[in-house]
Amino acid sequence: MRRRRSSASRDVTDRGSVAVIVAAAFVPLTMAMAVVADGGRVWMEKQKLQNDVEASALAVAQSSALGGTTCAPSALSLVPSGATCSTAATANGSVATVAASDDVNLYFAQLFGRDSAGIAASASVRIGPTSKITGLRPTAMCVANEALRAWLDSGKSSTTTYTIGIDAESDECGTEVPGNWGILDFDGGANSMSDAQSWIVNGYPGSVSVAESYDGDPGIPSPALNLDEVVGQSVVLPVFANPRLEGAKATYDVVGFVKVRIVEVNLTGAASNRNVKVVFEQGTVKGAPGDVAVEDFGVSSWAVCSFDGRGVCS
């Protein structure tokens, strides 16, 4: 009997000890659950805010690249009210920065007197004339071409259809390298007719960069080249300067890119009557705004350069 009572007494004592341990552990366990649950919620809201800030910065960049209103309210519709938007000039364009902050309601942490947590995010996007591009057509336009300069002088707003003669119109466009439209050889070696035709229709699959020199096939574009396939299309062309040497050794410096809509092509008859009719357009392309100053011919690009202050945007 004594042994049974002693065993029962120990059982009661053990159950009491467990209850004390559970009671003592309840508060820290609850706090740990609160941290995990509310911490996950804060992290998710932070990621959403970061995505919204990045999307807004890209929208600002697109509007700015196309000459629209910088930091327009429509571009900031995704971020909380009170978000900031600013732009700063760089050597080749500008940088747009959007920053926002918000409060995230906490649930479990309210048991311990904390109702919310603050989050913040920022993103910067570099905007500028494109310095490197893929999908380029090989028919290059002279930087001093009268039609191109007239369009630039209009503030890149003219919708005039310009007639661009094939013959070189000035020494700067290369009287020794005939043709305002030189056919460039982007990949080196012999620029075959089939390569040129493929690039005219589909664009060159590699990348072409400003401040690099490319060989060319100078002279009047042959009627054998079928430019009719791009009539009615908008295409991006290289702009060249400093044409030099002659014949197969001709070399051109790429100084930028211009977008045109091909209206009509006339490559038959007398050389003096051959021409291409175009409408110049502004546009944006996948590419990169460079770190050095590039003349703006109306083709712009942008790229995210910083998240939460991490990254180089100069």
Secondary structure, DSSP 8 states (H G I E B T S, - for coil): -HHHHHHHHHHHHHHHHHHHHHHHHHHHHHHHHHHHHHHHHHHHHHHHHHHHHHHHHHHHHHHHHTT--TT-GGGGTTS-TT-EEEEEEETTEEEEEEEEEEEEE-SGGGGGT--EEEEEEEEEEEEEEEEEEEEE-SEEEETT-HHHHHHHHTTS-----EEEESS--SGGG-SSS--SEEEEETTSS---HHHHHHHHHH-EEEEEETT-EEEEE-SS--TTS-GGGGTT-EEEEEEEEEEES-GGG-EEEEEEEEEEEEEEEE-SS-GGG-EEEEEEE-EE-SEEE-SS-----SEEEEEEEEETTBS---
